[in-house]
Amino acid sequence: MPKGIYKRNPEQAKKMWETRRKNGTDKAPGSGYKGVETKRQRGLNLSEIAQKSAETRKRNGTAKNNSQKTWETRRKNDPNNESMKGAGKKAVETKRQKGLDLSEISKKGAQKGINTKHKKGILIGSSNPETVIKIRETRIKNGTNRGYKLPEGSGKKGAETKRRLGIDKIAAKKAAATRKINDPTGESYKRVGETKRKNGTLYTTAQKIAKIKKERGTDKIGTLKMIKTKKERGIKNGHTIESAKKAWETRRKNGTDKDMSGKNNPMYGRNHSKKTIEKISSNQIGKQYTSETKKKMRIAAIKHIEEFRGPLKCNVGKLEKPLLDQQEINNKCIITRHHHIKKLGYQVDGYDKINNIVYEVYEPWHLKPKNKIHDLQRQKEIMEYLQCRFSIIYTEPSIIWDKNNA
């Protein structure tokens, strides 16, 4: 073999190829394999030769679309793809004979692929969306579009690999962005949902995920993250007014804003089983909210009512108005009715701002032992916050009790 044969220019290579075509020696069976064996016998480094060839092609501008041209040539010369049958199997056997670690080779190959895709801006675990569509269309034409079932646990392994490489969040974001571009209306999700409903597997995946999260102790992490994100964005009570209105308008347009009352309710005419009732009861036993939590719940409830139903309205007792009117005459003061203490989430029956006195009209039900404890706690919180006097007017008997003068 003459020296410098691997450094010949493209014109020489083209001439040699044309000569072989004329002589009919370009399709000699096993010529490629024989060439490789000859190079090995001479002690030549195949990887270096391949690398030099690649660099030369890049330099001469012949590196582009080489794989596409090769594939097209194979399709013409070998439409049944007979020459490539068993090629992968042979390569694996050759590697085993040489004592190479196949798992290590596949890991390195996968890592190289990931790095290349990162550089080209292609999604992890897939090709460019346009390429994927072309491949799918070609398979449909050729009748090779088979539904392959992935081996069990492959998704889990893939997720673990992505976590280990630190690319799980990047991949998820890119996947979401691609879905928005390729499927802005979310038709693919609807189809998946319909298929799962037909197969009766709509909730099985979610149940499995919930079970795994409980076993790992990560079932509450997602909820806490969601709450934190909403706080950062200034979203409270689940939705902002704008997002809630948008959701409602979308449902109205799509006809999915169904009335869930009466017979339309899934629980209509049904009752919970004894086991379910016991579970609900046992989950609530021993639960006690702190005064701070109760305050937050009150404020959130009032804000929700004001946002969606308008100004807050309270029940007014039969004797409340006449008793407070009489109190104004007796004390020669102005009492603001249904004064809202926003920071505590309380609304008092009356408040004299000038003299800093809170007035509460207590009907007979306030005298019950349970209500007395609640009223005293509420009274204490209001007095500490406003630094005020607290006057209670009982309807039966109609007397005024002043905490400061007791």
Summary of the structure (lengths in Angstrom):
residues: 406
radius of gyration: 38.7
end to end distance: 117.4
largest distance: 124.9
contacts: 802
relative contact order: 0.03
helix: 61%
strand: 8%
